[in-house]
């Protein structure tokens, strides 16, 4: 099936975006943000 490679690509993209966000957040002055963990769910519909 072609689903697994697509999911791997999406995971790689998400990890890349997360890394960029974390790098940018590290540039902000300490104490300007509060760390909070969010649970994000995505829906994938398979036909």
N, CA, C and O of each residue as an XYZ file, in Angstrom:
188
protein
N       0.836     -1.192      0.000
C       0.000      0.000      0.000
C       0.873      1.245      0.000
O       2.028      1.205      0.424
N       0.331      2.316     -0.463
C       1.061      3.575     -0.569
C       0.866      4.459      0.657
O       1.393      5.570      0.710
N       0.128      3.986      1.624
C      -0.171      4.812      2.798
C       1.055      4.990      3.679
O       1.318      6.092      4.161
N       1.805      3.918      3.893
C       2.943      3.965      4.799
C       3.993      5.007      4.373
O       4.449      5.770      5.224
N       4.395      5.072      3.096
C       5.354      6.103      2.694
C       4.822      7.523      2.885
O       5.574      8.437      3.223
N       3.536      7.695      2.668
C       2.930      9.013      2.855
C       2.979      9.402      4.328
O       3.294     10.544      4.660
N       2.668      8.454      5.210
C       2.723      8.736      6.639
C       4.150      9.043      7.093
O       4.362      9.920      7.929
N       5.125      8.323      6.543
C       6.523      8.601      6.869
C       6.922     10.003      6.428
O       7.630     10.709      7.145
N       6.467     10.400      5.253
C       6.767     11.739      4.751
C       6.109     12.805      5.633
O       6.731     13.812      5.970
N       4.864     12.575      5.998
C       4.161     13.526      6.861
C       4.845     13.649      8.221
O       4.966     14.745      8.768
N       5.292     12.513      8.761
C       6.008     12.542     10.037
C       7.299     13.338      9.907
O       7.612     14.153     10.775
N       8.046     13.112      8.840
C       9.292     13.851      8.613
C       9.020     15.347      8.504
O       9.764     16.154      9.061
N       7.964     15.720      7.794
C       7.600     17.137      7.660
C       7.225     17.731      9.014
O       7.636     18.844      9.342
N       6.454     16.996      9.791
C       6.023     17.482     11.104
C       7.216     17.665     12.040
O       7.285     18.646     12.780
N       8.152     16.719     12.005
C       9.334     16.832     12.856
C      10.207     18.010     12.443
O      10.798     18.679     13.290
N      10.284     18.257     11.149
C      11.059     19.399     10.650
C      10.429     20.721     11.122
O      11.131     21.630     11.566
N       9.112     20.808     11.019
C       8.393     22.008     11.462
C       8.571     22.195     12.961
O       8.813     23.310     13.423
N       8.454     21.112     13.725
C       8.620     21.186     15.176
C      10.014     21.696     15.532
O      10.160     22.532     16.423
N      11.023     21.203     14.849
C      12.392     21.626     15.120
C      12.560     23.124     14.857
O      13.196     23.830     15.640
N      11.982     23.608     13.740
C      12.075     25.041     13.422
C      11.377     25.884     14.485
O      11.905     26.915     14.901
N      10.196     25.453     14.928
C       9.477     26.180     15.971
C      10.310     26.237     17.252
O      10.428     27.290     17.879
N      10.884     25.095     17.633
C      11.662     25.055     18.858
C      12.899     25.949     18.768
O      13.267     26.601     19.744
N      13.543     25.980     17.590
C      14.691     26.858     17.401
C      14.292     28.325     17.545
O      15.001     29.110     18.173
N      13.157     28.684     16.962
C      12.690     30.077     17.056
C      12.274     30.422     18.487
O      12.529     31.530     18.958
N      11.639     29.484     19.172
C      11.232     29.737     20.558
C      12.445     29.906     21.462
O      12.407     30.691     22.410
N      13.515     29.181     21.177
C      14.734     29.303     21.973
C      15.365     30.680     21.839
O      16.117     31.103     22.717
N      15.069     31.383     20.750
C      15.621     32.722     20.534
C      14.904     33.786     21.368
O      15.439     34.874     21.583
N      13.710     33.476     21.831
C      12.940     34.447     22.621
C      13.547     34.598     24.008
O      14.177     33.671     24.517
N      13.358     35.773     24.625
C      13.874     35.979     25.981
C      13.229     35.010     26.971
O      12.041     34.703     26.876
N      14.029     34.539     27.918
C      13.510     33.623     28.938
C      12.445     34.332     29.767
O      12.571     35.514     30.087
N      11.406     33.596     30.106
C      10.323     34.155     30.908
C       9.221     34.801     30.088
O       8.222     35.250     30.649
N       9.381     34.858     28.769
C       8.355     35.495     27.946
C       7.253     34.515     27.541
O       6.195     34.919     27.060
N       7.516     33.235     27.740
C       6.527     32.209     27.396
C       6.383     31.212     28.535
O       7.297     31.017     29.336
N       5.218     30.588     28.585
C       4.972     29.516     29.544
C       4.869     28.228     28.735
O       4.131     28.158     27.753
N       5.606     27.222     29.153
C       5.580     25.940     28.439
C       4.303     25.191     28.788
O       3.973     25.018     29.962
N       3.596     24.753     27.768
C       2.345     24.032     27.961
C       2.266     22.954     26.894
O       2.530     23.217     25.721
N       1.908     21.761     27.290
C       1.817     20.652     26.342
C       0.393     20.564     25.812
O      -0.569     20.505     26.578
N       0.276     20.556     24.496
C      -1.028     20.457     23.848
C      -1.151     19.102     23.178
O      -0.183     18.565     22.640
N      -2.336     18.570     23.219
C      -2.586     17.315     22.517
C      -3.312     17.650     21.229
O      -4.433     18.159     21.237
N      -2.659     17.358     20.140
C      -3.229     17.661     18.823
C      -3.538     16.335     18.140
O      -2.695     15.442     18.051
N      -4.756     16.238     17.668
C      -5.129     15.026     16.937
C      -5.451     15.406     15.516
O      -6.027     16.463     15.254
N      -5.087     14.562     14.624
C      -5.417     14.803     13.222
C      -6.255     13.630     12.736
O      -6.142     12.505     13.223
N      -7.073     13.927     11.786
C      -7.951     12.902     11.245
C      -7.467     12.525      9.853
O      -7.278     13.377      8.985
N      -7.274     11.247      9.669
C      -6.903     10.734      8.353
C      -8.028      9.803      7.909
O      -8.351      8.823      8.581
N      -8.600     10.126      6.787
C      -9.680      9.303      6.265
C      -9.125      8.417      5.164
O      -8.524      8.897      4.202
N      -9.331      7.145      5.315
C      -8.882      6.191      4.323
C     -10.081      5.621      3.597
O     -11.064      5.218      4.218
N      -9.998      5.591      2.310
C     -11.092      5.065      1.503
C     -10.696      3.755      0.908
O     -11.484      3.141      0.188
